[in-house]
């Protein structure tokens, strides 16, 4: 005879209402009680067709996405992917709410996370700023039983359920390999342009890039990291000032956004002085720069895949179902002017 929710309640010593809250991953249950119910489920071998139950109940999953409000092509692509997801909302039984948060502002993000959690959605996805107050807010959300996914940039520690994004260390190593090979054995300086070292994805890319260059391309010397805040105007000023002050730069790695400013700075440089450039995200700007030869290679992540992955994971976590790791792995695409789609 199959175990029932009554058996779980009796085994765990809790009420049926508590069992229902735990099984449906709703807040209002302590971590200790949640663990007792989960242990009872495992011990009794209780199996529930959650998807069928939710479909029968007509359950809708309210999901909150917190996205930086900076104006760059990749974030616009992320918003477009969310708009496309909203068009599928009826079929997927989701309700997406988008919250804009100031870019690279840990305090604002922590506050926004707390406000989002207070509304008790079925799940929250956010682009993380890797800071203590953000980690504390994330830990509170996990403790409340609300599924939490980091999107594009991860959070140090374990205070989230899943990360929907590329392997940024692998991206940094790949960028180093491409730039080192394209420089063809030349010696000189390499500039690194980041958005902010406060976000983990930029930090991981930078650290892996620096290590790979030092190990495999000893003729290249790294300059201090420029932080352009993913702002095209700031990036243009920083890169223009650097290129006008030095004539030994043979390579440049743009590991963040703001590439409209980078391209403007490169366009003013004589062709014979242009460095090898590796950038991130295939946008209208980087596509044109690849075609014109201003950029040599672009590493790309699929914003649509990341949004779809976050939605799948949040729904699965809300239902207490396992995540299919292979389906949620986000690949790194490499584009040259020769293989542009």
N, C-alpha and C positions, 0 to 999 in steps of 0.2 A: 504494500500500500504506500502510495507516494506521500511524503511529509507535506503538511499544510502550514499556512501562516500561524494557525493556532498552536501547532507543534513547536514552531520557532519561538513564539511568545512564551510558552510554558518552559521550554528548555532554557531560554535566556532570562526568565523571570521578569519580563516586561509586559506592557500592555500591547494589544493589537494595534493601537494607534501608533505606538513607538515603532513597532515592526514595519508598519506601512511607511512611516517617515524615513526609516533607514533604507528600505528596499527601493524607495523612490528618490533617495538621495536629497531629501528636503532638509532644510536647517531646523534647529531647535532640539537637537539631540547631542548630548555630550560625547566626546571622543571615546570615553570608557564604555558608555552604553552602546555606541555604534559598534565598537569592537566585540562586545558580548553577542550582539545580534549577528554580526558577520561570522563569528565563530560558530554560532548555532546553525546558521545556514550551511556552513562547510561540514560540520559534524553530521548533520542530518541528511546531507546530500540533496538539499532543496534546489530544484531547478524551476525557473519561472520564465515563461515566454513573455519577456518584458515588452518587446516590440508589438506583439499582438495585443497585449493588455492595454498599452497606451493608444494603439490605433482604435481599439474598441471604445476607449474612453474619450477619443477625440482630443488627446492631450496635445497642447502646443508648447513648444520650448522657447521661452523668451531668453534671448542671448544678447549680451552686451559686449560691444567691441570698443576698446579705448585706443584711439589712433592719434599720433602726433599731428599737430596742425600745421607743420611746416610745409611750404609750397615747393615740393620737388616732384619729379616725374614718377618716382617709384611709389611715393605715398598716394599720388593721384591714381596710380594703377591699383593700389590696394583698395582705395575707395570705390573704384570702378568694379572691382571684383565683389565688393560687398553689395553694391547696387545690383549686380547680376544675381547674387544670392537672394536678395530681397524679392526678385522676380520669381524665384522658385519657392518662395516662402510657403505658399499654399500647399504645394506638393510635399515639401519636406516637413511641414507642420512646425515652422520656426517663425519667430518674430524678432528681427534684428534691430537693435538700437545702437546707433553710432554716437560715441562721445568724443569730441575733439579735446585734446590735451596739449598744452604748450610743449614744444619739443625740448627734450633734454632737461626737463624741470622735474626733479625727483619729488619735491614737496607737492607740486600740483598733481602729479600722477598718483601719489599715495592717497591724497585727499579724494581724487576721482574714483579710485578703487574702493575706498570705504563707502562713498556715496552709492556706487553701483551695487555693492554687496547689500546695502541696507534695503534695496528694492527686491532682494531675494530672487534674482533671475535663475534660470536653469543652468547658466554657465556664463563665465566671463573670459574674454580673450583680450590681451593687451600687448602692446610693444613695450618691452621692459626697459627701464633705466635701472642699471645695476647699482642700487644704493640701499643703505640700511633701512630707511623709512619705507621704501617700496617693498623690501623683503618682509618687513614687519606687517604691512598691510596685506600682503599675499598670504602670510602665515595665518592671519586672522580669517581670511576667506576660506582657506583650506580647513581650518578648525571648525568653521561653521557648516562644513559639508557642501559648499558650493564648488562645482568643478571649475578649475582655473587652467588656462592655456596661455603660454607666452607665444607671441607671434613675431617672427622675423628676428628679434633679439631676445636672448634668454636671460634668466635671472640666476645668479649664483646660489648654490644650495639646492634644497629639494622642495621649496615652498611653491610648488605648482604641480599639476597633474601631467602636463605634456608640453613639449616645445615643438611648434610648427615652423620650421625653418631649415635652412641648409646647415651643413657642417662648416662653420666659419673658419676653423683652423685649417681644414682641407682647402678652403677657398684661398686663404692666405698663402699656403704652400704652392698651390697651383699658380697663383699670380707671380710668385717669385720665380718659379720654373719658366713661365712664359717670358717674363721680362728679362731674366738672365740669358735665355737662349736668343731672344731677339736683339739683345745688345751685342751679340756676336763676339764676345771676348774683350770688348772695349773696357777701359778702366775709367772710373769717374764716380760722381755722386749720384745718389738716388733719393728723390723726394717722395715723401709719403703724405698723402692728403686724407684726413679722416673727417668725419662729422663731429664726433665728440668721443673722447676716451671714457666717458661716463657710461656708454652703452657697451654691453658685453660683446655684441657681434663685431663692432669696430675694433675693440681691444683684442679679441681673439684673432681676427684677420691680421692685425698689425704685428702681434707677437709671433705668429707662425711665419709671416712673411719675413720678418727680421731674422728669425732663426735660420730659415732656409737660405736666405741670401748669404748670411755669414758662413754657413756650412758649405754651400755649393758654388758661390760666386765671389771669391775672396777679392777680386779686383773692384768690386762695387762697395762704396761706402754710404751708409744710410745717414741722412740728415735728420734733425729733430722733426717730429711729427707736426704738421700743420693741422689745426682744427678749424674747419670752415663752417661748422654748425649746419652743414647741409644746405647752406644758403648761397645761391649763385653769385650774389653781389659780393659777399664776404670772400668766397672762393676765388673769384676773379681778382680781387685786390691782393690776396695772399700769394697766389701763384704768379701774378704779374710782377710783384715786388721781388719774389725769389728769383725768377728767371732773369730779371734785369740786373740783379746784383751778383749773379754767378754765371760763368760760362762753362762750368765743368759738369753740368747736370746731364747725364746720359739716359736716365730713366725716371719715370714718375708713376707711382701707384696710387690711384684714386679709389680708396676702399669704401667711400660713402656715396653721398649724393651731391647735388650742387654742380653737376657736370656742365650745365649751360655756362656757368662762369669759367670753368676750366677750359672749355673750347674757345671762348672769347679770348682768353689769355694766350692760348696756343696759336690762335690765328694771327696774332700780332708779332709772333716770333719768326725770324727768317727761317726758311725751310732747312738750311744747313745746321741750324742750332736746335731744332726740335728734338726732344728726347723720345725714347720709346715709352709709350703710355699704355698701361693696363688699367681698365676701369671696371666698375660694376653696374649692372642693370642695362638691358637692351631697351632703350627708349628712343624716341624720335631724334633726340640730340645725339646720343651715342651712336645710333645707326648712321646718321649723316657723317659723323666724325670718322667712323670706320671706313665709310665709302670714300672719303676725301683723304684718308691717310693720317689724320691728326691723332687718331687712337688706333692702336695696333691690335688689341684684343679686349673683349668684354666678357666678364663672367656674369651669368644671369641666373636669377631664381624666379620661379613662376609664382607671382603673387596670387593668381587665381587658385592654384593648387594649395597654397598655404591657407587661404581663407576656407576652401572646401574641407581641408584637413582639420582645421580648427573646429568647424561646425560638426563634422563627423565625430571627433573626439569628445567634444562637449556633450553631444547627445548620448554617446556611448557611456560616458562617465555618469551622466544624469540617470541613466538606466541601470547602472551597475554592471555594464557589459565590458568585455575585454576589448582592447584596441588592437587592430591588425597593424603591426609595426611596419611591415613591408609596404602596405598601402599608403602609409603616412610619411614615408621617407621622401624628402624633397631633394631633387637632384640639382647638381650644378651644371649648367650648360655653358659651353665656351663658344663664342662667336668671333670669327675673323671676317674681313670683308668678302672672303671667298665663299663663305657658307651662310650668308645672311638669308633668312627665310623670306 
